[in-house]
Amino acid sequence: MLLKQRTRTNISLVLFIALLLVSAGVWSMRAPAQEGPRDGVYFGSAQGFMGELGVDVTIEGGRITAIDVRPHQETPFIADPALETLVDEILAAQSTEVDIVSGATYTSQALLQAVEQAIGKASISYTDGVHTGTAEGFGGKLVLEVTVAGGAITAIEIVEEYETPFIAQDAFEQLPEAIIAAQSWEVDIVSGATVTSKAIMAAVEDALTE
């Protein structure tokens, strides 16, 4: 009798362990794989020694393939060699955890921070769907729709606005493209349409942080 009871207990234990293993296998198949940075070109900026330093970071196949430093105000003979060295080291390490260049501390730190910001934008995943955002423009309320697919911004459509046409047109044409390219509402303002530009960016932020 005792032997039978032990046998039943052992069988139950084996079945329980098997059930756990099967459940774990099913869960691992259902669990989404962790995604790295999305492919694209992303802008980042930080304060350098003489002013803002901006970079365009290219991600391909989940890897950093290029870092282009935009025109800057740093001292050329000090900053340029340091920037070139850091870009090479970041690409080799696929990380911003590299040593700063001696004699160019502020410029080095600015580059690393700008690259980190750009990579951060590539790693952001938005909620799929069509999101509505509003902000106050120059002529009144501005409403737009932001389409997100696969975690990325794919389209921005202005659905309501009361801006001055000949002033706002450039902002309406240029900013949606820039925001989609950067995957962020933090882009450059269109010259001559400051208020409209800020309204578009604020409305996109409103849509994506609802």
Order of alpha helices (4+ residues) and beta strands (2+ residues): alpha-beta-beta-beta-alpha-alpha-beta-beta-beta-alpha-alpha
